[in-house]
Amino acid sequence: MREHQVLVVEDEQDIARLLHLHLTEANCQVTLAADGHQGMRQAFSRHWDLVILDLRLPGPDGLSICRALRREQVYVPVLILTSKSSELDRVLGLELGADDYVSKPFSVSELMARVKAIFRRVESFERRFASTGEILNVGPLSIDTGGREVLLNGQPVSLTAREFDLLQHFASHPGQVFSRAQLLDSVWGYGHEGYEHTVNSHINRLRSKVEPDPAQPELITTVWGVGYKLDTAPAAARSEGHAADNVVSLSA
């Protein structure tokens, strides 16, 4: 197992030391940054396998660092640390493209499970698609798995890393229905109960970028009581099919 390069941006020394200890034991080379200024400099000093960001920092906050990272072309996994009371910060972090979050005070075992899940997910996607540079064409979508680019009706779509992974998973299994728990396991790399709302929020944001009318989705559709699927049949075609069925049944 290769050593992972991890940047931890955390101003509380006790938490930083705790993270350093457990990440090192998990075969990670850890660099610590104690404030937002150090964190911003370190974030762009090299390629990281993971950046762990506290959102409340002296200097530039974690949201500013996350936003700056997501403006770059190279994808870097980001895990944010939030307090239980800061739901807005957590939502904003996910909106900016953070891969996951852990609320303070946190369980070290849960945090390490999230870290390992991010590593597994990234390595799995790299193995599956990096060598082939496969293009997935599903309905109006064209997905370049190697370049991590998406076209909708020939026009580029700007997605966060997690949104891309979620869409790629759907496109690799067109028409197949996935429950929230299955999506957590396959795309996020873990299946903890209580985090299904994370799937919902990412689905909603993905729909806002690829659906003509996100309020009435035609591509990523809901199968009530089960989950979600990527529907390859345009709504107009489905309507025409239903109309033809009605004509046949009436004439019979």
C-alpha positions as CSV (number, residue, x, y, z in Angstrom):
1,M,0.0,0.0,0.0
2,R,1.5,3.3,-1.1
3,E,2.0,6.2,1.3
4,H,-0.6,9.0,1.0
5,Q,0.2,12.6,1.2
6,V,-2.2,14.5,3.5
7,L,-2.5,18.1,4.4
8,V,-4.3,18.9,7.7
9,V,-5.3,22.6,8.2
10,E,-6.4,22.8,11.8
11,D,-5.7,25.6,14.3
12,E,-6.6,23.5,17.5
13,Q,-3.3,21.9,18.3
14,D,-4.8,19.0,20.3
15,I,-7.0,18.0,17.3
16,A,-4.1,18.5,14.8
17,R,-1.8,16.3,16.9
18,L,-4.5,13.6,17.2
19,L,-5.1,13.6,13.4
20,H,-1.3,13.5,12.8
21,L,-0.9,10.5,15.0
22,H,-3.8,8.4,13.5
23,L,-3.1,9.4,9.9
24,T,0.6,8.5,10.3
25,E,-0.4,5.1,11.7
26,A,-2.5,4.6,8.6
27,N,0.5,5.0,6.3
28,C,0.1,8.7,5.6
29,Q,2.7,11.4,5.3
30,V,1.1,14.3,7.2
31,T,1.8,18.0,6.9
32,L,0.2,20.4,9.4
33,A,-0.9,24.0,8.9
34,A,-2.1,26.0,11.9
35,D,-4.0,28.8,10.2
36,G,-5.6,29.8,6.9
37,H,-2.6,31.6,5.5
38,Q,-0.3,28.6,6.0
39,G,-3.1,26.3,4.8
40,M,-3.6,28.3,1.5
41,R,0.2,28.3,0.8
42,Q,0.6,24.6,1.6
43,A,-2.5,23.6,-0.4
44,F,-0.9,24.8,-3.6
45,S,2.7,23.8,-2.9
46,R,2.3,20.3,-4.2
47,H,-0.2,17.6,-5.1
48,W,-2.0,16.1,-2.1
49,D,-4.0,12.8,-1.9
50,L,-6.3,14.5,0.7
51,V,-6.7,17.9,2.3
52,I,-8.5,18.0,5.7
53,L,-9.9,21.5,6.3
54,D,-11.2,23.0,9.5
55,L,-13.7,25.6,8.4
56,R,-13.1,28.0,11.3
57,L,-9.5,29.2,10.9
58,P,-7.5,32.4,11.6
59,G,-6.9,34.2,8.3
60,P,-8.6,32.7,5.2
61,D,-11.2,30.2,6.4
62,G,-11.7,26.7,5.2
63,L,-14.4,27.6,2.7
64,S,-12.0,30.1,1.0
65,I,-9.3,27.4,0.7
66,C,-11.8,24.9,-0.6
67,R,-13.1,27.4,-3.1
68,A,-9.6,28.1,-4.3
69,L,-8.8,24.4,-4.7
70,R,-11.9,23.8,-6.7
71,R,-10.9,26.5,-9.2
72,E,-7.9,24.4,-10.1
73,Q,-8.0,21.9,-12.9
74,V,-6.4,19.1,-10.8
75,Y,-8.8,17.3,-8.5
76,V,-7.8,17.1,-4.9
77,P,-10.1,15.3,-2.4
78,V,-11.3,17.6,0.4
79,L,-12.7,16.5,3.8
80,I,-14.1,19.4,6.0
81,L,-14.3,19.5,9.8
82,T,-17.3,21.4,11.1
83,S,-19.1,21.9,14.4
84,K,-22.4,20.3,15.0
85,S,-24.1,23.7,15.1
86,S,-22.7,25.0,11.8
87,E,-25.1,23.3,9.3
88,L,-24.8,26.3,7.0
89,D,-21.0,26.0,6.8
90,R,-21.4,22.2,6.1
91,V,-23.8,22.8,3.3
92,L,-21.7,25.6,1.8
93,G,-18.6,23.3,2.0
94,L,-20.5,20.6,0.0
95,E,-21.7,23.2,-2.4
96,L,-18.2,24.3,-3.1
97,G,-17.2,20.7,-3.9
98,A,-15.9,19.2,-0.6
99,D,-16.0,15.4,-0.8
100,D,-17.2,14.7,2.7
101,Y,-17.5,16.2,6.2
102,V,-17.1,15.2,9.8
103,S,-18.7,17.1,12.7
104,K,-16.8,18.1,15.8
105,P,-16.5,16.5,18.3
106,F,-15.9,13.5,16.1
107,S,-15.1,9.8,16.6
108,V,-11.5,9.1,15.4
109,S,-12.6,5.7,14.1
110,E,-15.4,7.3,12.0
111,L,-13.0,10.0,10.7
112,M,-10.4,7.4,9.7
113,A,-13.1,5.3,8.0
114,R,-14.1,8.4,5.9
115,V,-10.5,9.1,5.0
116,K,-9.9,5.5,3.9
117,A,-13.2,5.5,2.0
118,I,-12.0,8.6,0.0
119,F,-8.7,6.9,-0.8
120,R,-10.5,3.7,-1.9
121,R,-12.9,5.6,-4.1
122,V,-10.3,7.7,-5.8
123,E,-8.0,4.7,-6.4
124,S,-10.9,2.6,-7.7
125,F,-11.9,5.3,-10.3
126,E,-8.3,5.8,-11.3
127,R,-7.9,2.0,-12.0
128,R,-11.2,1.8,-13.9
129,F,-10.8,4.8,-16.2
130,A,-7.4,6.3,-16.2
131,S,-5.9,3.8,-18.7
132,T,-8.8,3.7,-21.1
133,G,-10.0,7.3,-21.1
134,E,-13.5,5.9,-21.8
135,I,-16.2,8.1,-23.2
136,L,-19.7,7.3,-21.9
137,N,-22.5,8.5,-24.1
138,V,-25.9,8.3,-22.4
139,G,-28.8,10.3,-23.9
140,P,-27.8,13.9,-24.3
141,L,-24.7,13.4,-22.0
142,S,-21.2,12.7,-23.1
143,I,-18.8,11.9,-20.2
144,D,-15.1,11.8,-20.6
145,T,-14.0,9.6,-17.7
146,G,-10.3,10.2,-18.2
147,G,-10.5,13.9,-18.6
148,R,-13.4,14.2,-16.1
149,E,-15.3,16.4,-18.4
150,V,-19.1,16.4,-19.2
151,L,-20.9,17.7,-22.2
152,L,-24.7,18.1,-22.2
153,N,-26.1,18.5,-25.8
154,G,-22.5,19.4,-26.8
155,Q,-22.1,22.1,-24.2
156,P,-19.6,21.8,-21.3
157,V,-21.1,21.3,-17.8
158,S,-19.1,22.4,-14.7
159,L,-19.4,19.7,-12.0
160,T,-17.7,19.3,-8.6
161,A,-15.6,16.1,-8.2
162,R,-18.4,14.3,-6.2
163,E,-21.0,15.4,-8.7
164,F,-18.9,14.0,-11.5
165,D,-18.4,10.7,-9.7
166,L,-22.1,10.4,-9.0
167,L,-23.0,11.1,-12.6
168,Q,-20.3,8.7,-13.9
169,H,-21.7,6.0,-11.6
170,F,-25.2,6.5,-13.0
171,A,-23.9,6.6,-16.6
172,S,-22.0,3.3,-16.1
173,H,-25.3,1.7,-15.2
174,P,-28.0,3.4,-17.3
175,G,-31.5,2.5,-16.3
176,Q,-30.5,0.8,-13.1
177,V,-32.1,1.9,-9.9
178,F,-29.9,2.7,-6.9
179,S,-31.0,3.2,-3.3
180,R,-29.4,6.0,-1.3
181,A,-27.5,3.4,0.8
182,Q,-26.1,1.8,-2.4
183,L,-25.0,5.2,-3.7
184,L,-23.3,6.0,-0.4
185,D,-21.4,2.7,-0.6
186,S,-20.5,2.9,-4.3
187,V,-19.7,6.6,-4.8
188,W,-18.8,7.8,-1.3
189,G,-17.2,4.6,-0.2
190,Y,-19.2,4.1,3.0
191,G,-22.7,3.2,3.9
192,H,-23.3,4.7,7.4
193,E,-26.9,5.2,8.3
194,G,-28.1,8.8,8.8
195,Y,-26.1,10.2,5.8
196,E,-28.7,9.6,3.1
197,H,-29.4,13.4,3.1
198,T,-25.9,13.8,1.7
199,V,-27.1,11.8,-1.4
200,N,-30.2,13.9,-1.7
201,S,-28.3,17.2,-1.7
202,H,-25.8,16.0,-4.3
203,I,-28.7,14.7,-6.5
204,N,-30.4,18.0,-6.3
205,R,-27.3,20.0,-7.2
206,L,-26.5,17.6,-10.1
207,R,-30.0,18.0,-11.4
208,S,-29.7,21.8,-11.3
209,K,-26.8,21.4,-13.8
210,V,-28.0,18.8,-16.2
211,E,-31.8,18.9,-16.2
212,P,-33.8,21.3,-18.4
213,D,-36.2,21.8,-15.5
214,P,-34.7,20.5,-12.2
215,A,-38.2,20.6,-10.6
216,Q,-39.3,18.0,-13.1
217,P,-36.2,15.9,-13.8
218,E,-36.1,13.8,-16.9
219,L,-32.5,12.4,-16.7
220,I,-31.9,11.6,-13.1
221,T,-35.3,10.4,-12.0
222,T,-36.7,9.3,-8.7
223,V,-38.2,5.8,-8.3
224,W,-40.4,6.4,-5.3
225,G,-39.7,4.3,-2.3
226,V,-36.6,2.8,-3.9
227,G,-34.0,5.5,-5.1
228,Y,-32.7,7.1,-8.3
229,K,-31.7,6.1,-11.8
230,L,-30.4,7.7,-15.0
231,D,-33.3,7.5,-17.4
232,T,-32.0,7.3,-21.0
233,A,-35.5,7.8,-22.7
234,P,-36.4,11.4,-23.2
235,A,-39.7,12.4,-21.6
236,A,-41.3,13.2,-25.0
237,A,-40.5,9.7,-26.2
238,R,-42.0,8.2,-23.1
239,S,-45.1,10.4,-23.5
240,E,-45.5,9.3,-27.1
241,G,-45.1,5.7,-26.1
242,H,-47.8,6.0,-23.5
243,A,-50.1,7.7,-26.0
244,A,-49.6,4.9,-28.5
245,D,-50.3,2.3,-25.8
246,N,-53.6,4.2,-25.0
247,V,-54.7,4.2,-28.6
248,V,-54.0,0.5,-29.0
249,S,-55.9,-0.4,-25.8
250,L,-58.9,1.7,-26.8
251,S,-59.1,0.2,-30.3
252,A,-58.8,-3.3,-28.9
